[in-house]
Amino acid sequence: MDLRHVQHELGEATRGDAKATLDSVVAGLAEAIEELRELARGVRPTALDDGLAAALAELAARAPISTEVEVTAERFNHEIEAAAYFVASEALTNAVKYADSSEVVLRAGRENGNLVLSVSDDGRGGAAPGPGSGLTGLADRVAALGGHLELRSDGTGTALVAEFPCGS
């Protein structure tokens, strides 16, 4: 995420070999990250050992943009916590990579028997799920646990809300 942020900040001001090298490094890392994601599907991140709240706080602390976190300390089923973590991670990554955001707000808590996770940013908007996209993959991950994912992305930012049923 930091390299994408640097790449965005430098923009067209970077010239010649330096720009080509940076573009190549970012592309190589993106490919490596995608390969790791494929390997890690279904593997529970160790960051969740201390709960979803701690894992999301750590995720936010590593983000290169301001990220506000409001998360319940309540524990949930391991599968639900893992899925919520992956949704938050992907949404935060998207805010950094594509949205030109300066701030993200990450919230999670129990509402009406569901874990409701929301990630919203102040970026340019325009996110849309498509075949093979990360957003479609997130929707599939949430649906596999009986939940649903909502996306609002207009000119005033993007908001992603995932609801996971978790009993009463």
N, C-alpha and C positions, 0 to 999 in steps of 0.2 A: 504494500500500500504506500509505503514511503517513497519508493522509486516512481510509482505512478504520480504521486503528488509532485515530486521534483520535476518529472517530465512535463506535467501540466503547467507548473510554474514557469519553467524555461520556455515552453511553447516554441514558437518559431524563432525566438532569439538565439537558440542553439544552432550552430552552423556546422556544415561539413562532417568530418569524421566523428566529432563528439556527439552530434545528433544521431548519426547512424549507429554508433556504438551503444548509446543509451537506448535507442529503439530496439536494437538487437537484444540487449540485456533484459529489457522489460518483456519482450516477446518470449524469450527463453524461459524466464521465470514464470510467465503466465502458463506456458506449456507444462512446466514442471509442477506447478500448483494444480493444474487440471488433472495430471496423472496421479498426484497425491490424493486429490479428492476422490478419484475413482477407487484407489486402494483403500481409502479410509471410510467409504460408505458403510454405515452400520457399525463402525468402531466408535465406542463411547470415548469422547475426549477426557483425558485425565483432569483437565481444568474443572470438570464437573464434580470431582471428588468432594469438594466443599460446598456443593450446591450451585444452583443456577444463578443466584444473586452474585456469588463470588466470581463465577466464571464470566458473567456478563460485565462485571466491574473490571475484571482483568482485560477482557476484550476491548472495552472502551478506553482503558488506560493506554493500550497499544495503538489506538487509532491516531492518525496524523491530523485529525480535525477535532474540534470541541465536541464531546459526546456526553450528554447528560443521561444519568442512569437512575431510574426509579423502579426498583424491583423488590418484590416481596422476598422475605427470607424463608418462606414456606418451601418445603421440599415436595417434589412431585415424582411420579413414576420415572424410572431411569430413561425409558424410551422417549417419554414426553420431554424431559429435560434436554436430552441429546438433540431431539428434533428442533426444539425451541432455540437451542444454542446455534445450530447450523443455520436456521432461518435468520437469526440476528446477525451472525457472522457474514452471511452472504449479502444481506441488506446493507450492512455497514460498508462492506467492500464495494458494493454498487454505488453507494452514496459518494465514496471517495473517487472511484474510477470514472463514473459517468455523469454524475449530477452536478458537479462543480459546487458542492455544498460547503458551507462554512460551519454548520452545526447539525448534529443528529441528536434526537431524543429517543431513548430506548426505555420502554416501560414493560413490565410484566407483573401480573397478579391474577388471583382467582376472581372470576366473575361468573355467577350463576352456574357453578359446577365446572367451569372451564378455566384452563390456563389461557389467558389472553396476553399475547405478546404483540407490542406495536413498536415499529421502527419508523420514525418520520424524519425527513430532512428538509432543509430550506433551499434545495437546489433548483435546477431548471425544469425538472419534471420530464415527462415523455417516456417513462419506463412502460414497457408493454411485454407481456409474455408472448412467446412464440415457440414453434416447434424446436425442441432441443435447447431452449434457453435455460439459464439458471433459474429464472422465475417459474418456469413450468416445472422444473425439477423440484423446487421448493413446494409448489402446490401439490405435487405428487407425494412428497414426503409427509406433508401435513395430512393429506387425505388418507394415506395409508394407516394413520392412527385414528381415523374417524373424524378428523377436524376439517376445517376449511380455511382458505387464505383469501383475503381481500386486498386489492391494490387500487390506490387512487394516486394518479400521477398526472398533474396538470402543470400549468406554468408557475405554480406556487410551491412546488416541491413534490415529494413522493411520500406516501404513507402506506406501509405494509402492515396488515393486521392478520395474525394467525391465531386461530382458536383451536385448542386441543381439549377434548372431553377428558375429565379426570375424576369424575364421580363427585359426590357431595362432601 
